[in-house]
């Protein structure tokens, strides 16, 4: 069963469920409280830890993220919350020595989001997870063609995944082109659509430089890991969805 990706429900409910803090600059002793509040509300939903961590460890990571954002010296409470979401996305943080930000050359090609990794698509207790459970998603294939066209096919049902080589996606190109991709910077992928008004879609995307295993999944050299960071209804950098992509050969 082929499920057209544009038929999937939009994630408009996301930010409605995230209470934003005041815009006032916070004192140093308030940072811990904001981190704790953020985790209490969305741990295992939109925030995930790969191992047990103490509050000082969490704070150090958040402060590193604030520094990357140029906000370490005078952050607002919202800045601290946003840095927390960026530092600890589900299913695990991409701040690993085995990963680097992907380039256009890394991304161009046809990819498979394999069945074994589909379980990592959403946080373990994400409210978005139940929307997809009934579809019994078998796999996804995503093509980033070198001319800027992109195609996305989602397969559900009981049959085997039909995508075993890159050319298996070619048939989708007989349909009108509605979606394009481009890199805004290394590691930042933007998708545009002509069939959806005011469509917003940006992903943080990384390539695997050294193999590693996490959550019983093997990530191999050349694989892509991507986290959606902007979409309609979400401009708070909350990663709501994850993809593990393996290159399909010709």
C-alpha positions in Angstrom: 0.0 0.0 0.0 1.5 3.3 -1.1 0.6 6.2 1.2 1.1 9.6 -0.3 3.1 11.7 2.2 1.1 14.9 1.6 -2.0 13.0 3.0 -0.3 12.8 6.4 -1.8 15.1 9.0 0.1 18.3 9.6 1.7 18.7 13.0 -0.2 21.9 13.8 -1.0 20.7 17.3 2.6 20.6 18.4 3.4 24.1 19.6 -0.1 24.5 21.0 1.0 21.9 23.6 4.2 23.6 24.5 3.8 26.4 27.0 6.3 29.2 26.3 7.9 31.0 29.1 8.1 34.8 29.5 10.5 36.8 27.4 12.4 38.2 30.3 16.1 37.5 30.7 16.6 34.8 33.4 19.1 34.7 36.2 21.6 31.9 36.4 19.8 30.1 39.2 16.6 30.0 37.2 18.2 28.0 34.3 18.0 24.7 36.3 14.4 25.2 37.0 13.5 25.8 33.3 15.4 22.7 32.2 13.6 20.7 34.8 10.2 22.1 33.8 10.9 21.4 30.1 11.8 17.8 30.8 8.9 17.3 33.1 6.5 18.3 30.4 8.1 16.6 27.3 10.5 13.9 28.4 10.2 10.9 26.0 7.8 12.9 23.9 10.0 15.5 22.2 13.0 15.2 24.5 15.2 12.1 24.9 18.2 11.1 26.9 20.5 8.4 25.6 21.8 7.7 29.2 21.1 8.8 32.7 22.2 12.3 33.3 22.5 14.5 36.3 21.1 18.1 36.3 24.6 19.6 36.1 25.3 17.5 33.0 22.1 18.6 31.4 22.8 22.2 32.2 26.3 22.0 30.7 24.8 20.7 27.4 22.2 23.4 27.4 24.8 26.1 28.1 26.9 24.8 25.2 23.8 25.1 23.0 23.1 28.6 24.2 26.7 29.5 23.5 26.3 28.1 19.9 23.2 30.3 19.6 25.1 33.4 20.8 22.8 33.6 23.9 24.9 32.3 26.8 25.3 35.6 28.6 21.7 36.9 28.6 19.2 34.2 27.7 15.5 34.5 28.2 13.5 31.6 29.6 12.3 30.8 26.1 16.0 30.7 24.9 16.8 28.1 27.7 13.8 26.0 26.8 14.6 26.1 23.0 18.2 25.2 23.7 17.0 22.2 25.8 14.9 20.9 22.9 17.8 21.4 20.4 20.3 19.7 22.7 18.2 16.6 23.5 16.0 15.6 20.5 14.5 12.2 20.2 15.6 9.5 19.7 19.1 10.7 20.7 21.3 13.8 20.4 23.2 14.2 17.1 26.1 15.8 19.1 28.3 12.7 18.6 31.8 12.2 17.4 30.6 9.7 14.8 28.5 12.3 13.0 29.1 15.5 11.1 26.7 17.9 9.3 25.8 16.6 5.9 26.7 18.4 2.7 24.8 18.6 -0.6 27.1 15.9 -2.0 26.4 13.6 1.0 22.6 13.9 0.5 22.1 13.6 -3.3 20.7 10.2 -4.1 17.9 7.8 -3.3 17.4 6.6 0.3 15.6 4.0 2.3 14.1 4.6 5.8 14.2 0.9 6.7 11.5 -0.9 8.6 13.8 -1.7 11.6 14.4 2.0 12.2 10.8 3.2 11.8 10.3 2.7 15.5 12.6 5.7 16.1 10.5 8.0 13.9 8.9 9.6 17.0 9.7 9.9 20.6 8.6 6.8 22.6 5.6 8.7 24.1 5.1 11.3 21.4 1.5 12.3 20.9 2.2 12.1 17.1 3.1 8.4 17.3 -0.5 7.2 17.6 -1.5 8.9 14.4 0.8 6.6 12.4 0.4 3.3 14.3 -2.7 2.2 12.4 -0.9 2.7 9.1 1.6 -0.1 9.8 4.3 1.7 8.0 6.7 -0.8 6.4 9.3 1.6 5.0 9.9 5.0 3.4 11.9 5.9 0.3 13.2 9.4 -0.2 14.9 10.7 -3.3 17.0 13.8 -3.4 17.8 14.1 -7.1 20.8 16.2 -8.2 18.6 18.6 -10.1 16.8 19.6 -6.9 13.7 17.4 -7.3 12.7 15.3 -4.3 10.3 12.4 -4.1 8.9 10.7 -1.0 7.0 7.4 -0.9 5.7 5.8 2.3 4.7 2.1 2.2 2.3 0.6 4.6 0.6 -2.8 5.0 1.9 -6.4 5.2 3.8 -6.7 1.9 7.6 -6.5 1.8 9.2 -3.1 1.2 9.4 -2.7 -2.6 12.5 -0.4 -2.6 15.7 -2.4 -3.0 17.6 -0.2 -5.5 17.6 3.5 -6.5 15.8 2.9 -9.8 12.8 1.6 -7.9 11.9 5.3 -7.2 12.1 6.3 -10.9 8.4 5.5 -11.5 7.4 8.3 -9.1 8.9 10.8 -11.5 6.2 10.2 -14.0 3.9 12.2 -11.7 4.0 16.1 -11.7 6.9 17.6 -9.8 5.7 19.3 -6.7 8.6 19.1 -4.2 12.2 20.4 -4.3 15.1 20.4 -2.0 18.1 22.6 -1.3 20.8 23.1 1.3 20.5 26.4 3.3 23.9 25.5 4.9 25.8 22.3 5.7 23.4 20.2 7.8 20.3 22.3 7.0 17.9 20.9 4.4 14.9 22.8 3.2 12.0 21.2 1.3 9.5 23.4 -0.7 6.2 22.3 -2.2 4.1 23.8 -5.0 1.0 21.8 -4.0 0.8 23.0 -0.4 0.3 26.7 0.3 3.0 28.3 2.6 4.6 24.9 3.2 7.5 25.0 5.8 9.9 22.1 6.2 13.5 22.2 7.4 15.6 19.4 8.6 18.9 19.2 10.6 20.7 16.4 8.7 23.9 14.5 9.5 26.1 11.9 7.9 27.7 9.0 9.7 31.5 9.1 9.6 32.1 6.1 12.0 29.7 3.2 12.6 27.9 3.0 16.0 24.9 1.3 17.5 22.1 3.0 19.4 18.7 1.7 20.5 19.5 -1.7 18.9 20.0 0.0 15.5 23.3 -0.1 13.6 24.2 3.2 12.0 26.8 2.7 9.2 29.2 5.0 7.4 27.4 7.1 4.9 23.9 6.7 6.5 22.0 10.0 7.0 20.3 11.0 10.3 17.8 13.8 10.1 15.6 15.7 12.6 12.8 18.0 11.4 13.3 21.3 13.1 10.8 23.7 11.4 7.4 22.9 10.0 4.0 24.5 9.8 2.9 25.2 13.4 6.5 24.7 14.8 9.1 27.4 14.7 10.5 26.5 18.1 13.2 24.1 16.9 11.4 21.1 18.5 12.4 18.0 16.7 9.1 16.2 16.2 10.3 13.5 13.7 13.5 11.5 13.0 14.7 9.7 9.9 17.5 7.1 9.5 18.3 6.9 5.8 20.4 4.2 4.1 21.6 4.8 0.5 20.0 2.7 -2.2 22.5 1.7 -4.9 21.7 1.8 -8.7 
